[in-house]
Amino acid sequence: MNYRLTLKSSNKKTGPIPVSTTESSSCPDCPLKNNGCYAEQQPLLGIWQETDAGQWHNKKTGKLHRAVTIDEFCANVAALPEGQLWRHNQAGDLPGKNNDIDEASMLALVEANVGRRGFTYTHKPVLGRADNAVLIAHANDEGFTVNLSANNLSHADKLADLRIGPVVTVLPAEVKGNVKIETPAGRRVVVCPATYRDDVTCADCQLCQRGERKVIVGFPAHGNSKGKASEIARSQSI
């Protein structure tokens, strides 16, 4: 499986922190796949396709770069400065093909992150998948924050009930600003401030890195396929 680590992101939403990309075969069968996923839109799609291909040329220097293996990737993560905030997977999911998490690779990634402040999001199935749930719970216990990604507010409640990690959810595109939102079970949803404030990035906020938090973070659908993503966010099915 191909991995890519960018030491200083130019993404205005994440801010200048390290970010990674994992090849697309890691993505599970979530409703957003080929149906509104932001990573399937340019310019991020181009980076993802390069990672899948295993190599790419730097547009400024012309230098050829290659994707790395999980062992090389973990070595790169372990080499980050102590306490470094970093985001795993601006595109892609946890190690392992499709709906499965590769245990050895996941454990290696968690170990590499020790002393660093990595965070990520996953759509890998955990309801009815105890094997995945155990690995995600372990990651969160060890300080590698894995946010469970919900398709809507009802799904967010089901994921939160598992108590294996923090939860985020897609919200309809019409959600604007710091509005009051609750799940059907009464859990508080905080709208990601980077989605409505130009002066806030992941580097500033860091809420998604807090593995112990109780609030659910909501991301209004955005991008060219926000209409499709909004339909998923409004539904009550998972």
Residue pairs with C-beta under 8 A, 6 or more apart in sequence:
1 22
1 23
1 25
1 26
1 69
1 70
1 95
1 97
1 102
1 105
2 22
2 23
2 51
2 52
2 54
2 67
2 68
3 20
3 21
3 22
3 23
3 51
3 67
3 68
3 69
3 70
3 72
3 73
4 20
4 21
4 22
4 47
4 50
4 51
4 67
4 68
5 18
5 19
5 20
5 68
5 73
5 76
5 77
6 18
6 19
6 20
6 21
7 18
8 16
8 17
8 18
9 15
9 16
9 17
9 18
9 19
9 87
9 90
10 16
11 19
11 90
12 201
13 194
13 195
13 201
13 202
14 87
14 90
14 201
14 202
14 203
15 201
15 202
15 203
15 204
16 203
17 84
17 85
17 86
17 87
17 202
17 203
18 80
18 84
18 86
18 87
19 86
19 87
19 88
19 90
20 73
20 86
20 87
20 88
20 89
20 90
20 92
21 47
21 48
21 51
21 89
21 90
21 91
21 92
22 51
22 88
22 89
22 91
22 92
22 93
22 94
22 95
23 48
23 51
23 52
23 67
23 92
24 48
24 51
24 52
24 91
24 92
25 52
25 97
25 98
26 92
26 93
26 94
26 95
26 96
26 97
26 98
27 33
27 92
27 93
27 98
27 123
28 93
28 98
28 99
28 123
28 124
28 125
29 98
29 99
29 125
30 37
30 123
30 149
30 151
31 151
31 232
32 123
32 151
32 170
32 228
32 229
32 232
34 40
35 225
35 228
35 229
35 232
36 221
36 223
36 225
36 226
36 227
36 228
36 229
36 232
37 225
37 229
38 44
38 222
38 223
38 225
38 229
39 45
39 48
39 90
39 91
39 92
40 48
40 225
41 223
41 224
41 225
44 90
44 91
45 91
47 90
47 91
48 91
48 92
50 56
51 67
51 91
51 92
53 67
54 66
54 67
55 64
55 65
55 66
55 67
56 64
56 65
57 63
57 64
57 65
58 64
58 65
68 76
70 95
70 105
70 108
70 109
71 108
73 109
73 112
74 108
74 109
74 111
74 112
75 112
77 86
77 109
77 112
77 113
77 116
77 118
78 112
78 116
80 86
80 116
81 116
82 115
82 116
83 115
83 116
83 117
84 116
84 117
85 116
85 117
85 118
85 119
85 202
85 203
85 206
85 209
86 116
86 117
86 118
86 119
87 118
87 119
87 120
87 202
88 109
88 118
88 119
88 120
89 120
89 121
93 122
93 123
93 124
94 101
94 106
94 120
94 122
94 124
94 135
94 136
94 146
95 101
95 102
95 105
95 106
95 109
96 102
96 105
96 106
96 124
99 124
99 125
99 129
99 132
100 124
100 131
100 132
101 124
101 131
101 132
101 135
101 136
103 131
103 135
106 135
106 139
107 135
107 138
109 139
109 144
110 138
110 139
110 142
110 144
111 142
113 142
113 143
113 144
114 142
114 143
117 143
117 145
117 206
117 209
118 144
118 145
118 209
119 144
119 145
119 146
119 147
119 208
119 209
119 211
120 144
120 145
120 146
120 147
121 146
121 147
121 148
121 149
121 168
121 208
122 136
122 146
122 147
122 148
122 149
123 149
124 132
124 136
125 132
126 132
126 133
126 136
126 148
126 159
126 162
126 164
127 158
127 159
127 162
127 238
133 162
133 164
136 146
136 148
136 164
136 165
137 164
137 165
139 145
139 146
139 165
140 146
140 164
140 165
140 166
140 211
143 211
145 165
145 166
145 208
145 209
145 210
145 211
146 165
146 211
147 165
147 166
147 167
147 168
147 208
147 217
148 159
148 160
148 162
148 164
148 165
148 166
148 167
148 168
149 167
149 168
149 169
149 170
150 156
150 158
150 159
150 167
150 168
150 169
150 170
150 216
150 238
151 169
151 170
151 232
151 233
151 235
151 238
152 169
152 170
152 232
152 233
152 234
152 235
152 236
152 237
152 238
153 169
153 181
153 183
153 184
153 189
154 183
154 184
154 236
154 237
154 238
155 169
155 238
156 167
156 168
156 169
156 183
156 187
156 189
156 216
157 183
157 184
157 185
157 187
158 238
159 167
160 167
160 183
160 185
160 187
160 216
165 211
166 208
166 210
166 211
166 212
166 213
166 216
166 217
167 216
167 217
168 208
168 216
168 217
168 218
168 219
169 189
169 216
169 217
169 218
169 219
169 233
170 218
170 219
170 220
170 221
170 229
170 232
170 233
171 181
171 189
171 191
171 218
171 219
171 220
171 221
171 233
172 220
172 221
172 230
172 233
172 234
173 220
173 221
173 222
173 226
173 227
173 229
173 230
174 220
174 230
175 181
175 191
175 218
175 220
176 196
176 220
177 191
177 196
178 191
178 193
178 196
179 191
181 188
181 189
181 191
181 218
182 188
182 189
183 189
183 216
187 214
187 215
187 216
188 214
188 215
188 216
189 215
189 216
189 217
189 218
190 207
190 215
190 216
190 217
190 218
191 217
191 218
191 219
191 220
192 205
192 207
192 208
192 217
192 218
192 219
193 200
193 205
194 200
194 201
194 202
194 204
194 205
195 219
195 220
195 222
202 208
207 213
207 215
207 217
208 217
220 226
221 227
221 229
221 230
221 233
222 229
223 229
